[in-house]
Structure formats: C-alpha cells, structure tokens
Amino acid sequence: MLTMIDRAADNYQITLSSVEIENKRNSKKK
C-alpha cells in the first residue's frame, strides 16, 4: 500500500516539475 502511495507522490512531483518548466518556457516566449 505504501509503495503505491509513494509512486503516486513521485508521479505528482514529476508532473509539478514538468508543469513549472513549461510555464518558464512560455513566460520566456512572451
């Protein structure tokens, strides 16, 4: 059970990181 939660948390962190990177790229274009 813990491993599933840990994996979900890792995926969530990775998603947040990629979203932040995309936002930075988009803000540079403007």
N, CA, C and O atoms as a GROMACS GRO file, in nm:
protein
  120
    1MET      N    1   0.084  -0.121   0.000
    1MET     CA    2   0.000   0.000   0.000
    1MET      C    3   0.088   0.126   0.000
    1MET      O    4   0.063   0.219  -0.076
    2LEU      N    5   0.188   0.126   0.084
    2LEU     CA    6   0.276   0.244   0.091
    2LEU      C    7   0.347   0.266  -0.042
    2LEU      O    8   0.364   0.380  -0.084
    3THR      N    9   0.389   0.158  -0.107
    3THR     CA   10   0.462   0.174  -0.233
    3THR      C   11   0.375   0.243  -0.337
    3THR      O   12   0.423   0.326  -0.413
    4MET      N   13   0.246   0.207  -0.341
    4MET     CA   14   0.156   0.270  -0.438
    4MET      C   15   0.144   0.420  -0.409
    4MET      O   16   0.144   0.502  -0.501
    5ILE      N   17   0.133   0.455  -0.282
    5ILE     CA   18   0.121   0.597  -0.244
    5ILE      C   19   0.250   0.669  -0.279
    5ILE      O   20   0.248   0.781  -0.330
    6ASP      N   21   0.363   0.605  -0.250
    6ASP     CA   22   0.492   0.666  -0.280
    6ASP      C   23   0.506   0.691  -0.430
    6ASP      O   24   0.552   0.797  -0.472
    7ARG      N   25   0.466   0.594  -0.510
    7ARG     CA   26   0.475   0.610  -0.656
    7ARG      C   27   0.385   0.724  -0.702
    7ARG      O   28   0.426   0.805  -0.786
    8ALA      N   29   0.265   0.731  -0.649
    8ALA     CA   30   0.173   0.838  -0.686
    8ALA      C   31   0.232   0.973  -0.648
    8ALA      O   32   0.221   1.069  -0.724
    9ALA      N   33   0.294   0.981  -0.532
    9ALA     CA   34   0.355   1.106  -0.488
    9ALA      C   35   0.470   1.144  -0.581
    9ALA      O   36   0.484   1.260  -0.618
   10ASP      N   37   0.551   1.045  -0.620
   10ASP     CA   38   0.663   1.072  -0.712
   10ASP      C   39   0.609   1.123  -0.845
   10ASP      O   40   0.660   1.222  -0.898
   11ASN      N   41   0.507   1.057  -0.898
   11ASN     CA   42   0.449   1.099  -1.026
   11ASN      C   43   0.394   1.240  -1.014
   11ASN      O   44   0.405   1.320  -1.108
   12TYR      N   45   0.334   1.272  -0.900
   12TYR     CA   46   0.278   1.406  -0.878
   12TYR      C   47   0.389   1.510  -0.879
   12TYR      O   48   0.375   1.616  -0.939
   13GLN      N   49   0.499   1.479  -0.811
   13GLN     CA   50   0.613   1.572  -0.806
   13GLN      C   51   0.670   1.592  -0.946
   13GLN      O   52   0.702   1.704  -0.985
   14ILE      N   53   0.682   1.483  -1.023
   14ILE     CA   54   0.735   1.492  -1.159
   14ILE      C   55   0.642   1.578  -1.244
   14ILE      O   56   0.689   1.660  -1.324
   15THR      N   57   0.512   1.559  -1.228
   15THR     CA   58   0.416   1.639  -1.305
   15THR      C   59   0.429   1.786  -1.271
   15THR      O   60   0.429   1.871  -1.360
   16LEU      N   61   0.441   1.817  -1.142
   16LEU     CA   62   0.456   1.957  -1.100
   16LEU      C   63   0.582   2.016  -1.160
   16LEU      O   64   0.580   2.129  -1.209
   17SER      N   65   0.691   1.941  -1.158
   17SER     CA   66   0.818   1.991  -1.211
   17SER      C   67   0.805   2.022  -1.360
   17SER      O   68   0.849   2.127  -1.406
   18SER      N   69   0.746   1.928  -1.436
   18SER     CA   70   0.732   1.949  -1.580
   18SER      C   71   0.641   2.067  -1.610
   18SER      O   72   0.665   2.141  -1.705
   19VAL      N   73   0.538   2.086  -1.529
   19VAL     CA   74   0.447   2.200  -1.549
   19VAL      C   75   0.522   2.330  -1.523
   19VAL      O   76   0.505   2.427  -1.597
   20GLU      N   77   0.604   2.333  -1.420
   20GLU     CA   78   0.682   2.454  -1.389
   20GLU      C   79   0.777   2.486  -1.504
   20GLU      O   80   0.793   2.602  -1.541
   21ILE      N   81   0.841   2.383  -1.559
   21ILE     CA   82   0.935   2.403  -1.670
   21ILE      C   83   0.860   2.460  -1.791
   21ILE      O   84   0.909   2.552  -1.856
   22GLU      N   85   0.742   2.405  -1.820
   22GLU     CA   86   0.663   2.454  -1.933
   22GLU      C   87   0.624   2.600  -1.911
   22GLU      O   88   0.629   2.680  -2.005
   23ASN      N   89   0.585   2.634  -1.789
   23ASN     CA   90   0.546   2.771  -1.758
   23ASN      C   91   0.663   2.866  -1.779
   23ASN      O   92   0.646   2.976  -1.831
   24LYS      N   93   0.783   2.823  -1.739
   24LYS     CA   94   0.901   2.908  -1.756
   24LYS      C   95   0.928   2.930  -1.905
   24LYS      O   96   0.959   3.042  -1.946
   25ARG      N   97   0.915   2.822  -1.985
   25ARG     CA   98   0.938   2.835  -2.130
   25ARG      C   99   0.837   2.930  -2.191
   25ARG      O  100   0.873   3.015  -2.273
   26ASN      N  101   0.711   2.917  -2.152
   26ASN     CA  102   0.605   3.002  -2.207
   26ASN      C  103   0.627   3.148  -2.168
   26ASN      O  104   0.604   3.237  -2.249
   27SER      N  105   0.670   3.172  -2.045
   27SER     CA  106   0.690   3.310  -2.000
   27SER      C  107   0.808   3.372  -2.074
   27SER      O  108   0.809   3.493  -2.097
   28LYS      N  109   0.907   3.291  -2.112
   28LYS     CA  110   1.021   3.345  -2.187
   28LYS      C  111   0.978   3.389  -2.327
   28LYS      O  112   1.028   3.489  -2.380
   29LYS      N  113   0.886   3.315  -2.386
   29LYS     CA  114   0.839   3.349  -2.521
   29LYS      C  115   0.770   3.485  -2.521
   29LYS      O  116   0.781   3.560  -2.618
   30LYS      N  117   0.699   3.519  -2.412
   30LYS     CA  118   0.627   3.647  -2.404
   30LYS      C  119   0.723   3.759  -2.376
   30LYS      O  120   0.681   3.875  -2.366
   0.00000   0.00000   0.00000
